[in-house]
Amino acid sequence: MNAPLRKVAIALVALFVLLLVNANVVQVGEAKSLTSNSHNRRVLIDDYRRQRGDIIAGGQAVALSTETNDKLKYLRTYPGGSLFAPLTGYYSLTLGETGIEKSENGVLSGNDSRLSISFDRLSQLLSGRTLRGGNVTLTIDRAAQQIAAKALGNRRGAVVALDPRTGAVLAMVTSPSYDPGLLTGHDSATIGKNYQTLLKAPGNPLLNRATQQSYPPGSTFKVIVTAAALSTGNYTAQTQVPSPDTIVLPGTTKTLSNFAGESCGGPTSTLLHALEISCNTAYAKLGLALGADRLRSMAEAFGFDSTVDDVGVPVAASKFPDSDHINLPQTALSAIGQYDVRATPLQMAMVAAAIGNGGTLMQPYVVAQEQGPDLKVLSKTEPKKLGQPITGTVANELTQMMVGVVDQGTGTAARISGVSVAGKTGTADTGVPGAKPDSWFISFAPAANPTVAIAVLVENGGGEVNTTGGAVAAPIAKQVMEQLLKDAR
């Protein structure tokens, strides 16, 4: 072989080797990313030829696939409708996936590697039967979900209920919501039109307010300040703290008063009484005494300033101001859950749950089980400890203080006959001129050994005349807790 031919041959061999390498990189190395890419039309069409698995809550499908005569063989439908939309999300031809449809896409689509080696999968392949995806079972209590949605009504806000012992999400409702079926047809033009309508709709119904939106937590944040104080060993429920009618914020001429200009009963009060009546001046001064660093440390121990992963749905981080963006007057305001303190309803449910669980913070989760098409369990979520923000001793003392809030303080609307309820109200200034305050309530029950912890947030008090957390949010929490306590019997 002469030199020119040899060079051509070497070049062809090199190109062939590069082709083989590229094929292996694409087919093996990038297979997972290509398969999961929602813009891969070939994969998408193939997925629509396969029956997608069900999303199940309380033994009933809230998302399933039905056979059609279309080129795309299966249509995704949502019997759960708007009630479960914040959890299920949608599986859309043109928009991709959100919510559980996205986080559990591998199992639901049948592309999960655990399904490829199952006997049922092999049987389907050998018999020529259409492959089917696996199922996902949620932790949600259907009755509690329905009651939470009904109690919240058409007011903008969210309700989150957890099992404090495990972190399982028992209810997650947001308002307004939407029907995922509007986004999951086989007509791209109709999907696009419906999507634009939802984007422009009042209240942003596509937003999961329970996990993706943070708010000033108002006086619910006082339980974290109380936890920080008790944890120093220098305070107890009976410690006398300053509680003037007004205070001048340090280094300013601005004054801070109590809600509606009320008095806290004297120049001093016990820490217990200050929490029961939600005394702003007492907690502003307590926050100053403790310092911003101690408040931040306790907030972070409960989960602020970090992302909560593996919930099953997207979660925004809750925030406490960092050391470069907080001075003394801002520390005083932060101690009453204002200034730049922000929290999601999920975060505040986690705070209540950790206190009720003896100080142990559990990982929240929505998925109870993953199942194969043959209903065999692929995985079962095991409870996971996230941290220990407070000791059992501090948790017990704080619990009794929160029982006082419900028994004779601002949270009496959450009383349940025959059950001891621990709670804390919140009425948070939104910072929007002319807007009414947001209404909060966090709680857990039974106080001594809770099976449910809850957070309720109603934006702008639902437009009510009395927008306090005790008047607006506490009655919602009561209804959901009553249902979950009944179901736990």
Residue pairs with C-beta under 8 A, 6 or more apart in sequence:
1 9
26 34
34 40
34 43
35 43
35 111
36 105
36 106
36 111
37 43
38 44
38 96
38 97
44 93
45 72
47 109
47 111
48 72
48 73
48 74
48 93
49 72
49 73
49 74
49 130
50 73
50 74
50 109
50 110
50 130
50 131
50 132
50 133
51 65
51 67
51 74
51 130
51 131
51 132
51 133
52 64
52 65
52 74
52 76
52 91
52 108
52 109
52 110
52 133
53 65
53 107
53 108
53 109
53 110
53 132
53 133
53 134
53 135
53 136
53 371
53 373
54 61
54 63
54 64
54 65
54 135
54 136
55 61
55 62
55 63
55 64
55 80
55 84
55 87
55 88
55 100
55 101
55 104
55 108
55 135
55 136
55 138
56 62
56 135
56 136
56 137
56 138
57 80
57 84
57 87
57 137
57 138
57 140
57 142
57 145
58 140
58 141
58 142
58 143
60 79
60 142
61 79
61 80
62 78
62 79
62 80
62 83
62 84
62 87
62 88
62 138
63 76
63 77
63 78
63 79
63 80
63 84
63 88
63 91
63 100
63 101
63 180
64 76
64 77
64 79
65 74
65 75
65 76
65 77
66 74
66 75
66 77
67 73
67 74
67 75
68 74
68 75
68 186
70 186
71 186
72 93
72 186
73 130
75 184
75 185
75 186
76 90
76 91
76 181
76 184
77 181
77 184
78 84
78 85
78 88
78 90
78 179
78 180
78 181
78 184
80 88
81 179
81 180
81 181
82 177
82 178
82 179
83 145
83 146
83 149
83 173
83 177
84 140
84 145
85 99
85 177
85 178
85 179
85 180
86 99
86 172
86 173
86 174
86 177
86 208
86 209
86 210
86 211
86 313
87 99
87 100
87 138
87 140
87 172
87 312
87 313
87 366
88 99
88 100
88 101
88 180
89 97
89 98
89 99
89 100
89 101
89 102
89 180
89 313
90 97
90 98
90 99
90 101
90 180
90 183
90 184
91 97
91 101
91 108
91 184
92 183
92 184
92 191
93 184
93 185
93 186
93 188
93 191
94 188
94 191
94 192
95 183
95 191
95 195
96 102
97 105
99 208
99 312
99 313
100 136
100 138
100 312
100 313
100 366
100 367
101 108
103 312
103 313
103 367
104 136
104 312
104 367
104 370
105 111
106 112
106 113
107 114
107 115
107 133
107 134
107 135
107 136
107 370
107 371
107 378
108 133
108 134
108 135
108 136
109 133
110 121
110 131
110 132
110 133
110 134
110 373
112 134
112 370
112 378
114 372
114 378
115 121
115 133
115 134
115 372
115 373
115 378
118 372
118 373
118 374
118 376
119 374
120 372
120 373
120 374
120 376
121 131
121 372
121 373
123 129
124 130
124 131
124 132
124 373
125 131
131 373
132 373
133 373
134 370
134 371
134 372
134 373
134 378
135 370
135 371
135 373
135 375
136 367
136 369
136 370
136 371
137 367
137 368
137 369
137 370
137 371
138 169
138 366
138 367
138 368
139 163
139 168
139 169
139 170
139 365
139 366
139 367
139 368
139 381
140 169
140 170
140 171
140 172
140 366
141 161
141 170
141 171
141 483
141 484
141 487
143 483
143 487
144 161
144 170
144 171
144 480
144 483
144 484
144 487
145 171
145 172
145 173
147 479
147 480
147 483
148 159
148 161
148 171
148 173
148 476
148 479
148 480
149 159
149 173
149 175
149 177
151 159
151 475
151 476
151 479
151 480
152 158
152 159
152 173
152 175
152 456
152 458
152 476
153 175
153 462
154 175
154 176
155 175
155 458
155 459
155 462
155 463
156 175
156 176
156 203
156 209
156 458
156 459
156 460
156 462
157 174
157 175
157 209
157 345
157 439
157 456
157 457
157 458
157 459
157 462
158 172
158 173
158 174
158 175
158 208
158 209
158 210
158 213
158 345
158 455
158 456
158 457
159 171
159 172
159 173
159 210
159 345
159 454
159 455
159 456
159 457
159 476
159 477
159 480
160 169
160 171
160 172
160 210
160 211
160 345
160 346
160 349
160 454
160 455
161 169
161 170
161 171
161 172
161 349
161 452
161 453
161 454
161 480
161 481
161 484
162 168
162 169
162 170
162 349
162 350
162 353
162 362
162 364
162 452
162 453
162 454
163 170
163 353
163 451
163 452
163 453
164 352
164 353
164 354
164 356
164 357
164 362
164 444
164 450
164 451
164 452
164 453
165 357
165 362
165 383
165 450
165 451
166 362
166 383
167 353
167 362
167 363
167 364
167 365
167 383
167 384
167 386
168 364
168 365
168 368
168 381
168 383
169 311
169 364
169 365
169 366
170 452
170 484
171 454
171 480
171 484
172 208
172 210
172 211
172 313
172 346
172 366
173 210
174 207
174 208
174 209
174 210
175 203
175 209
176 201
176 202
176 203
176 204
176 205
177 205
178 198
178 201
178 205
178 206
182 191
182 194
182 195
182 198
183 191
183 194
183 195
183 198
184 191
185 191
198 205
198 206
199 206
207 213
208 313
208 314
209 345
209 457
209 459
210 344
210 345
210 346
211 311
211 313
211 314
211 315
211 316
211 344
211 345
211 346
212 314
212 315
212 316
212 344
213 316
213 344
214 316
214 317
214 318
214 319
214 342
214 343
214 344
214 347
215 342
215 343
215 344
215 345
215 428
215 430
215 438
215 440
215 457
215 459
216 337
216 338
216 341
216 342
216 343
216 428
216 429
216 430
216 431
216 438
217 337
217 341
217 342
217 343
217 348
217 426
217 428
217 440
218 336
218 337
218 338
218 426
218 427
218 428
218 429
218 437
218 438
218 440
218 469
219 278
219 280
219 283
219 336
219 337
219 424
219 425
219 426
219 427
219 428
219 440
219 469
220 337
220 343
220 348
220 351
220 424
220 425
220 426
220 440
220 441
220 442
220 455
220 469
221 299
221 334
221 335
221 336
221 337
221 341
221 343
221 426
222 275
222 278
222 283
222 335
222 336
222 337
222 424
223 275
223 351
223 352
223 355
223 398
223 402
223 424
223 442
224 295
224 298
224 299
224 302
224 351
225 283
225 286
225 287
225 290
225 295
225 298
225 335
226 271
226 275
226 398
226 401
227 298
227 302
227 355
227 389
227 390
227 394
227 398
228 290
228 294
228 295
228 297
228 298
229 235
229 239
229 271
229 286
229 290
230 236
230 390
230 394
230 397
230 398
231 298
231 390
231 391
231 394
232 290
232 294
235 241
235 271
236 271
236 397
237 270
237 271
237 272
237 397
237 400
237 401
238 270
238 271
238 272
239 270
239 271
240 268
240 269
240 270
241 268
241 269
241 270
241 271
241 274
241 282
241 285
241 286
242 267
242 268
242 281
242 282
242 285
243 264
243 265
243 266
243 267
243 268
243 269
243 274
243 279
243 281
243 282
243 285
244 264
244 267
244 281
245 257
245 258
245 261
245 263
245 264
245 281
246 255
246 256
246 257
246 258
246 281
247 255
247 256
247 281
247 284
247 285
247 332
248 254
248 255
248 256
249 255
249 256
249 284
249 328
249 329
249 332
249 333
250 288
250 328
250 329
250 332
251 327
251 328
251 329
252 329
254 329
256 280
256 281
256 284
256 332
256 333
257 280
257 281
258 264
258 279
258 280
258 281
259 278
259 280
259 427
259 468
264 273
264 274
264 277
264 279
264 281
264 282
265 273
265 277
269 279
269 282
271 282
271 286
271 401
272 401
272 404
273 279
274 282
274 283
274 286
275 401
275 402
275 404
275 405
275 409
275 424
276 401
276 404
276 405
276 408
276 409
276 410
277 409
277 410
278 405
278 409
278 410
278 424
278 425
280 336
283 335
283 336
284 332
284 333
284 335
284 336
285 332
286 335
287 295
287 331
287 332
287 334
287 335
287 336
288 328
288 331
288 332
288 335
290 335
291 331
292 321
292 323
292 326
292 330
292 331
292 334
293 323
295 320
295 331
295 334
295 335
296 304
296 305
296 320
296 321
296 322
296 323
298 389
298 390
299 305
299 318
299 320
299 341
300 306
300 320
301 361
301 387
301 389
301 390
302 347
302 350
302 351
302 354
302 361
302 389
303 318
303 347
303 350
303 351
303 361
303 386
303 387
304 317
304 318
304 319
304 320
304 343
304 347
305 317
305 318
305 319
305 320
306 317
307 315
307 317
308 315
308 317
308 346
308 347
308 350
308 363
308 364
309 315
310 363
310 365
311 346
311 363
311 364
311 365
311 366
312 365
312 366
312 367
313 366
315 344
315 346
316 344
318 342
318 343
318 344
318 347
319 340
319 341
319 342
319 343
320 334
320 341
321 330
321 334
321 339
321 340
321 341
325 340
326 334
326 339
326 340
330 339
330 340
333 339
334 340
334 341
337 343
337 426
337 428
338 428
338 429
345 455
345 456
345 457
346 364
346 455
347 455
348 440
348 442
348 455
348 457
349 364
349 442
349 453
349 454
349 455
350 361
350 364
350 453
351 442
351 455
352 422
352 423
352 424
352 442
352 443
352 444
352 453
352 454
352 455
353 361
353 362
353 444
353 450
353 453
354 360
354 361
354 362
354 389
354 390
354 395
355 390
355 395
355 398
355 399
355 402
355 422
355 444
356 395
356 399
356 422
356 444
356 447
356 450
356 453
357 395
357 450
357 453
358 392
358 395
358 396
359 388
359 389
359 390
359 391
359 392
359 394
359 395
360 385
360 387
360 388
361 385
361 386
361 387
361 388
361 389
362 383
362 384
362 385
362 386
363 383
363 384
363 385
363 386
365 381
365 384
367 381
368 380
368 381
369 377
369 378
369 379
369 380
369 381
370 377
370 378
370 379
371 377
371 378
372 378
390 398
399 422
399 447
399 448
400 422
400 447
402 422
402 423
402 424
402 443
402 447
403 420
403 421
403 422
403 447
405 411
405 422
405 423
405 424
405 425
406 412
406 414
406 415
406 421
406 422
406 423
406 443
407 415
409 425
410 425
410 468
410 469
410 470
411 421
411 423
411 424
411 425
411 441
411 443
411 469
411 470
411 474
412 470
412 474
413 470
413 471
413 474
413 475
413 478
414 421
414 423
414 441
414 443
414 474
414 475
414 477
414 478
414 481
415 421
415 478
416 445
416 478
416 481
416 482
416 485
419 445
419 446
419 485
420 445
420 446
420 447
420 448
421 443
421 444
421 445
421 446
421 447
421 478
421 481
422 443
422 444
422 445
422 447
422 450
423 441
423 442
423 443
423 444
423 474
423 477
424 441
424 442
424 443
425 440
425 441
425 468
425 469
425 470
425 473
425 474
426 438
426 439
426 440
426 441
426 442
426 469
426 473
427 437
427 438
427 439
427 440
427 461
427 467
427 468
427 469
428 437
428 438
428 440
429 437
430 437
430 438
430 460
435 460
436 460
436 461
436 463
436 467
437 460
437 461
437 467
438 457
438 458
438 459
438 460
438 461
438 467
439 456
439 457
439 458
439 461
439 462
439 464
439 467
439 468
439 469
439 471
439 472
439 473
440 455
440 456
440 457
440 458
440 469
440 473
441 454
441 455
441 456
441 469
441 470
441 473
441 474
441 476
441 477
442 453
442 454
442 455
442 456
442 477
443 453
443 454
443 474
443 477
443 481
444 450
444 452
444 453
444 454
445 451
445 452
445 481
445 485
446 485
451 484
451 485
451 488
452 480
452 481
452 484
452 485
452 488
454 477
454 480
454 481
455 477
456 473
456 474
456 476
456 477
456 480
457 473
458 472
458 473
458 476
460 467
461 467
461 468
461 471
461 472
462 472
464 471
464 472
466 472
